[in-house]
Amino acid sequence: MKKPFGFIASLCLAGAAFHAGPVLATQDSSAPAPAAAPAATLTPGTKVLDSAGEVVGTIVQAEGGRVAVAVGNNGIVVPAGAFIQTDKGPALNVTKAKLVASVTAAAKENAAALDKELKVGANVSSAGGNNVLGQVKAVADDSAVLATGQGDVTVPRSVLFATKTGLAANMSAEQFAAAVAKAKGAAPSR
C-alpha cells in the first residue's frame, strides 16, 4: 500500500505562500524600528509572536532569507528581515487577528486557483519552480497522485499551490526526494 504524504504537512505550509509585506506595511511607521531578529532564532520549531506578544505560529523552514511559518492550518512565507526580536522570541509587527485574516484570505484564493490548475497531465514544480517533481496522474478531493521518477506518489492537496506558470509543491526538489524516500521506506538517493 502506498503511504500518503501526510507527514509533509509538518514540513511544509498548507495553502498558498503568502507574502506578509502588505500586512506589515500597515503598521505605525512613526514608532522607532525594533531590532531585527537574529537569524539564529529563526529555526524550525521556534514559536512566532505577533506585535502584542501572542503566539501566531511556528517556524517550519528558514532558507535563503525566507521563513515559512505555519499559522493554524495555513501558512505564510515572509522575508527573514520582517521579524523583530522581543524578549519572548521572534515576532512579526502585525496583530494576530490581521495576520490570521490575511492568511485565511490567501488560502481561499489559492484553493480557487488550485481548482483551476490541478488537472491530470499537469506538471508540478518545486517551490522555486526550478525542477519538475512529477506529473499529475489522478486527482481526488484531498490529494493528487503524481507520476515521478521514483514511481507514483500520493501527495495531499495542501502541499500544492498555483503559480503564474502552473502548479508547484511547497518544497524544494531535495525535500520532495527525501519525502518520497521516507514514504516508500527507503533512504533518499543523492
Residue pairs with C-beta under 8 A, 6 or more apart in sequence:
2 152
2 153
2 154
2 183
3 154
3 183
3 184
3 185
4 143
4 154
4 155
4 156
4 183
5 143
5 153
5 154
5 155
5 156
5 159
5 179
5 183
6 156
7 179
7 182
7 183
8 155
8 156
8 159
8 171
8 179
9 156
9 158
9 159
10 60
11 60
11 61
11 171
11 175
11 179
12 60
12 61
12 68
12 75
12 158
12 159
12 169
12 170
12 171
12 175
13 60
13 68
13 69
13 70
13 74
13 75
13 76
13 77
13 170
14 70
14 73
14 74
14 75
14 107
14 158
14 159
15 73
15 74
15 75
15 103
15 106
15 107
15 110
15 111
15 158
15 161
16 74
16 106
16 107
16 109
16 110
16 113
16 161
17 68
17 75
17 76
17 77
17 127
17 161
17 170
18 74
18 75
18 76
18 77
18 102
18 103
18 106
19 76
19 77
19 78
20 76
20 78
20 82
20 92
20 94
20 99
20 102
21 78
21 79
21 82
22 102
23 94
23 98
23 99
23 102
24 78
24 82
24 92
24 93
24 94
26 94
26 98
27 51
27 93
27 94
34 84
34 85
34 86
34 93
35 84
35 85
36 81
36 83
36 84
36 85
37 80
37 83
37 84
37 85
37 90
37 91
38 85
39 62
39 80
41 83
41 85
41 89
41 90
42 59
42 62
42 67
42 80
42 83
42 90
43 59
43 62
44 59
44 60
44 61
44 62
45 58
45 59
46 58
46 59
46 89
46 90
47 55
47 57
47 58
47 89
48 55
48 56
48 57
48 58
48 59
48 69
48 83
48 89
48 90
48 91
48 92
49 55
49 56
49 86
49 88
49 89
49 90
49 91
49 92
50 56
50 91
50 92
50 94
50 95
50 96
50 99
51 91
51 92
51 93
51 94
51 95
52 95
52 96
53 86
53 88
53 91
54 96
56 69
56 71
56 92
56 96
56 99
56 100
57 69
57 70
57 71
57 72
57 75
57 76
58 69
58 70
59 67
59 68
59 69
59 90
60 68
60 69
60 70
60 75
61 67
61 68
62 68
62 80
63 172
65 79
65 80
65 81
66 77
66 78
66 79
66 80
67 77
67 78
67 79
67 80
67 83
68 75
68 76
68 77
68 170
69 75
69 76
69 77
69 78
71 99
71 100
71 103
72 100
72 103
73 158
74 103
74 104
74 106
74 107
75 103
76 99
76 102
76 103
76 106
78 92
82 92
82 93
83 90
83 91
83 92
84 90
84 91
84 92
84 93
85 91
92 99
110 161
110 162
113 161
113 162
114 157
114 160
114 161
114 162
114 167
116 162
117 162
117 166
117 167
118 136
118 139
118 144
118 157
118 160
118 162
118 167
119 136
119 139
120 136
120 137
120 138
120 139
121 135
121 136
122 135
122 136
122 166
122 167
123 132
123 134
123 135
123 136
123 166
123 167
124 132
124 133
124 134
124 135
124 136
124 144
124 146
124 160
124 166
124 167
124 168
124 169
125 131
125 132
125 133
125 163
125 165
125 166
125 167
125 168
125 169
126 132
126 133
126 168
126 169
126 171
126 172
126 173
126 176
127 168
127 169
127 170
127 171
127 172
128 172
129 163
129 165
129 168
130 173
131 172
131 173
133 146
133 148
133 169
133 173
133 176
134 146
134 147
134 148
134 149
134 153
135 146
135 147
136 144
136 145
136 146
136 147
136 167
137 144
137 145
137 146
137 147
137 152
138 144
138 145
139 145
141 157
142 156
142 157
142 158
143 154
143 155
143 156
143 157
144 154
144 155
144 157
144 160
145 152
145 153
145 154
145 155
146 152
146 153
146 154
146 155
148 180
150 177
150 180
150 181
150 184
151 184
153 180
153 183
155 169
159 169
159 170
159 171
160 167
160 168
160 169
160 170
161 167
161 168
161 169
161 170
162 168
169 176
171 179
174 188
177 188
177 189
178 188
180 188
181 187
181 188
181 189
182 188
